[in-house]
């Protein structure tokens, strides 16, 4: 436990450092003294308005979104016992994208775009979960069969279907709406001000799933052993799937489709810290939040005043990082 606390403390310090950098950096540099006044005594100063009204809500949303994606990725990799699984492998981001793009095509406002994304993610969750119930039922009837490959393939096929629908919608979209739709698809935190739901779901997900850390460690060694040691495998798998799905849905609703955070972060931490889920799950949330916060800071400052979609930054960093990890430990969970 002492080792876990030390790991979390180091990651928390890194997260606070990333927050300070995100709040200070931008088109106008804010000194540490100005930043302290802006946070604790904002008043009517320009620095106070920039920090509290623009940068702080965006930074909070970025951290919560990254934490949700990384936590969902860690859970998906446990559920499927596959180090290449990530939050989007079951088509959740595709469903959310279809819902959001439909609202954009209809000319609806930001609220309805977010509601459309949430509704699309919910449809994707229900669709995959309903199809997966057949495998869950077979396991209850015939014993501990491994349904993970079938669940993975089901998600891949559903994701391909969502992708086809997205392509059709982009083809039919008028030029005036196409840029906004593409930015949302690539992940965009510009203008995000609703960060509280993502933080609430992140905290709730950790509270729900952390007590199951020991059972998840046993499940990773195989369902037969988990059954033999008294782990209730089916309820545990359903809980993991629902928590990961809810985390992904809120992340997509908040910031669009952002890739590689849920894939690279848990994989890298597993190589560095081991495979104890009691350490890995909170560490994934902290590291994913820090990574996306830094990526968003780069997205809005590298080509300032022009802003890049944060998904572009995560992809540019995530692809070489994951290739390095994959070559370093091929085939290792």
C-alpha positions in Angstrom: 0.0 0.0 0.0 2.9 2.3 0.7 4.2 1.9 -2.8 0.8 2.7 -4.3 0.5 5.9 -2.2 4.0 6.9 -3.4 3.0 6.3 -7.0 -0.2 8.3 -6.7 1.5 11.1 -4.9 4.1 11.5 -7.7 1.4 11.4 -10.3 -0.7 13.9 -8.4 2.2 16.3 -8.3 2.7 15.9 -12.0 -1.0 16.6 -12.5 -0.8 19.8 -10.5 2.2 20.9 -12.4 0.4 20.3 -15.7 -2.6 22.3 -14.4 -0.3 25.3 -13.5 1.3 25.1 -17.0 -2.1 25.0 -18.7 -3.5 28.0 -16.7 -0.3 30.1 -17.2 0.3 29.3 -20.9 -1.6 30.8 -23.8 -1.8 33.9 -26.0 -1.1 35.9 -22.9 1.5 34.5 -20.4 0.4 34.7 -16.8 3.1 34.9 -14.2 3.0 32.7 -11.0 2.0 35.7 -8.9 -0.8 36.7 -11.3 -2.0 33.1 -11.4 -2.1 32.9 -7.6 -4.2 36.1 -7.5 -6.4 34.9 -10.4 -7.2 31.7 -8.6 -7.7 32.9 -5.0 -8.7 36.5 -5.5 -9.8 37.0 -9.1 -11.4 40.4 -8.8 -11.9 42.3 -12.0 -8.4 41.8 -13.5 -7.8 40.6 -17.0 -5.7 37.7 -15.8 -8.5 36.6 -13.4 -11.0 36.6 -16.2 -8.7 34.7 -18.6 -8.0 32.0 -15.9 -11.4 31.5 -14.3 -13.6 31.9 -17.4 -11.5 30.4 -20.2 -8.5 28.3 -19.1 -9.7 26.8 -15.8 -12.9 25.2 -17.2 -11.1 23.9 -20.2 -8.3 22.5 -18.1 -10.7 20.8 -15.7 -12.6 19.3 -18.7 -9.4 18.1 -20.3 -8.1 16.4 -17.1 -11.4 14.6 -16.4 -11.8 13.5 -20.1 -8.2 12.1 -20.1 -8.8 10.4 -16.8 -12.0 8.8 -18.0 -10.4 7.6 -21.3 -7.4 6.0 -19.5 -9.5 4.4 -16.8 -11.9 3.0 -19.4 -8.9 1.7 -21.4 -7.4 -0.1 -18.4 -10.8 -1.7 -17.7 -11.3 -2.8 -21.3 -7.9 -4.4 -21.3 -8.8 -6.3 -18.2 -12.2 -7.3 -19.5 -10.9 -8.5 -22.9 -7.5 -9.6 -21.5 -6.0 -7.9 -24.5 -3.3 -5.1 -24.2 -4.5 -3.6 -27.5 -8.0 -2.9 -26.3 -9.1 0.7 -25.8 -12.3 2.5 -25.0 -13.3 2.7 -28.7 -12.9 -0.9 -29.5 -16.6 -1.7 -28.9 -17.8 1.1 -31.1 -18.8 3.5 -28.4 -17.1 6.5 -29.9 -18.7 5.8 -33.3 -22.2 5.8 -31.8 -21.5 9.0 -30.0 -20.1 10.6 -33.2 -23.2 9.7 -35.2 -25.5 11.2 -32.6 -23.4 14.4 -32.4 -23.0 14.8 -36.1 -26.8 14.3 -36.6 -27.4 17.2 -34.3 -24.9 19.4 -36.2 -26.5 18.5 -39.5 -29.8 19.5 -38.1 -28.4 22.9 -37.1 -29.0 22.4 -33.4 -26.9 24.1 -30.7 -24.1 22.8 -28.4 -26.5 21.4 -25.8 -28.2 19.2 -28.4 -24.9 18.2 -29.9 -23.9 16.9 -26.4 -27.2 15.3 -25.9 -26.9 13.6 -29.3 -23.5 12.3 -28.5 -24.7 10.9 -25.2 -27.7 9.3 -26.9 -25.5 7.8 -29.6 -23.1 6.4 -27.0 -26.0 4.9 -25.1 -27.3 3.2 -28.2 -23.9 1.8 -28.9 -23.6 0.5 -25.3 -27.0 -1.1 -25.4 -26.4 -2.7 -28.8 -23.1 -4.3 -27.9 -24.3 -5.3 -24.5 -27.4 -6.9 -25.9 -25.3 -8.9 -28.4 -22.8 -9.8 -25.7 -25.6 -11.2 -23.5 -25.6 -14.3 -25.7 -22.0 -15.0 -24.7 -22.7 -14.2 -21.1 -25.7 -16.6 -21.1 -23.6 -19.4 -22.7 -21.0 -19.0 -20.0 -23.7 -19.3 -17.3 -25.1 -22.5 -19.0 -21.9 -24.2 -20.0 -19.3 -22.9 -17.6 -16.3 -20.6 -17.9 -16.0 -20.1 -21.6 -13.9 -17.3 -22.9 -16.3 -14.8 -24.6 -13.7 -12.0 -24.9 -12.7 -12.6 -28.6 -16.4 -12.7 -29.6 -17.1 -9.5 -27.7 -14.1 -7.9 -29.3 -15.1 -8.9 -32.8 -18.7 -7.7 -32.1 -17.4 -4.3 -31.2 -15.1 -4.1 -34.2 -18.0 -4.9 -36.6 -20.3 -2.4 -34.9 -17.5 0.3 -35.0 -17.2 -0.4 -38.8 -20.9 0.2 -39.2 -20.8 3.5 -37.3 -17.8 4.5 -39.4 -19.8 4.0 -42.6 -22.6 6.1 -41.3 -20.2 8.9 -40.3 -18.7 8.9 -43.8 -22.1 9.2 -45.3 -23.0 12.1 -43.0 -19.8 13.9 -43.9 -20.4 13.4 -47.6 -23.9 14.9 -47.3 -22.9 17.8 -45.0 -22.8 21.3 -46.4 -19.5 23.1 -46.5 -20.5 25.5 -43.8 -20.9 22.8 -41.3 -18.1 20.4 -42.4 -15.2 22.1 -40.6 -17.0 22.0 -37.2 -18.0 18.4 -37.7 -14.4 17.4 -38.6 -13.0 19.2 -35.5 -15.5 17.4 -33.3 -14.5 14.0 -34.8 -10.8 14.7 -34.2 -11.5 15.7 -30.5 -11.8 19.4 -29.6 -11.9 21.1 -26.2 -12.3 24.6 -27.5 -15.4 26.2 -25.9 -16.0 23.4 -23.4 -17.4 24.8 -20.2 -19.3 21.8 -18.7 -16.7 19.9 -16.8 -18.6 18.9 -13.7 -20.4 15.8 -15.2 -17.1 14.3 -16.3 -15.5 14.8 -12.9 -18.5 13.3 -11.2 -18.5 10.2 -13.4 -14.7 9.8 -13.0 -15.0 9.9 -9.2 -18.0 7.6 -9.2 -16.2 5.1 -11.5 -13.2 4.9 -9.3 -15.4 4.4 -6.2 -17.3 1.6 -7.9 -14.4 -0.2 -9.5 -11.5 0.2 -7.0 -12.9 -2.3 -4.4 -13.0 -4.9 -7.2 -9.2 -4.5 -7.8 -8.3 -7.8 -6.2 -10.9 -9.7 -8.1 -9.7 -8.1 -11.4 -6.2 -9.3 -10.6 -7.5 -12.9 -10.3 -9.7 -12.6 -13.4 -6.6 -11.7 -15.4 -5.2 -15.1 -14.7 -8.1 -16.8 -16.3 -11.8 -17.3 -15.6 -11.4 -20.9 -14.5 -9.0 -19.9 -11.7 -11.3 -17.0 -10.8 -14.3 -19.3 -10.5 -12.2 -21.7 -8.4 -11.2 -18.9 -6.0 -14.8 -17.8 -5.6 -14.8 -14.7 -7.8 -18.3 -14.0 -9.2 -17.1 -13.6 -12.7 -20.3 -12.7 -14.6 -21.4 -9.8 -12.3 -17.8 -8.6 -12.2 -17.6 -8.6 -16.0 -20.9 -6.7 -16.3 -19.8 -4.1 -13.8 -16.5 -3.6 -15.6 -18.2 -3.2 -19.0 -20.8 -0.8 -17.7 -18.3 1.4 -15.9 -15.9 1.5 -18.9 -18.8 2.3 -21.2 -20.2 5.1 -19.0 -16.7 6.6 -18.7 -16.1 6.5 -22.5 -19.6 8.0 -23.2 -19.0 10.9 -20.9 -15.5 11.5 -22.3 -16.8 11.5 -25.9 -19.8 13.7 -24.9 -17.4 16.3 -23.3 -14.6 16.5 -25.9 -15.4 14.5 -29.0 -13.5 11.5 -30.1 -9.9 11.5 -28.8 -7.8 8.5 -29.5 -4.7 6.8 -28.0 -5.1 8.0 -24.4 -7.0 4.9 -23.4 -4.6 2.7 -25.3 -1.2 4.0 -24.5 -1.6 5.1 -20.9 -2.7 1.8 -19.3 -0.2 -0.1 -21.4 2.7 2.1 -20.4 1.8 2.1 -16.8 1.4 -1.7 -16.8 5.0 -2.0 -18.1 6.3 0.5 -15.5 4.3 -0.4 -12.4 3.1 -4.0 -12.9 -0.3 -5.4 -13.3 -1.9 -4.9 -9.9 -5.2 -3.2 -10.7 -5.4 -1.7 -7.2 -2.4 0.5 -8.2 -3.0 0.7 -11.9 -6.6 2.0 -12.1 -6.1 5.2 -10.0 -2.7 5.7 -11.7 -4.3 5.4 -15.1 -6.9 8.1 -14.2 -4.2 10.5 -13.0 -1.8 9.9 -15.9 -4.5 10.0 -18.5 -5.8 13.3 -17.2 -2.3 14.8 -17.1 -1.5 13.6 -20.6 -4.6 15.1 -22.1 -4.1 18.3 -20.2 -0.6 18.7 -21.6 -1.8 17.7 -25.1 -4.6 20.4 -25.0 -2.1 23.0 -23.8 0.1 22.2 -26.8 -3.0 22.2 -29.1 -3.9 25.8 -28.3 -0.3 27.2 -28.1 1.8 25.5 -30.7 0.3 27.5 -33.6 -1.4 30.3 -31.6 -3.6 32.0 -32.2 -4.8 29.1 -34.3 -5.9 26.1 -32.3 -5.5 22.5 -33.3 -7.9 19.6 -32.4 -6.4 17.9 -29.3 -7.0 14.6 -31.0 -4.3 15.5 -33.5 -1.8 16.0 -30.7 -2.6 12.7 -28.9 -2.4 10.8 -32.2 1.0 12.4 -33.1 2.3 11.4 -29.7 0.4 8.2 -29.3 1.4 6.4 -32.5 5.2 6.4 -32.0 4.8 5.9 -28.2 2.7 2.8 -28.6 4.9 1.4 -31.4 7.8 1.8 -29.0 5.9 0.0 -26.2 4.7 -2.7 -28.5 8.3 -3.4 -29.8 9.6 -3.4 -26.2 7.1 -6.0 -25.0 5.4 -7.7 -27.9 2.4 -9.9 -26.9 2.6 -9.0 -23.2 -0.6 -8.0 -21.4 
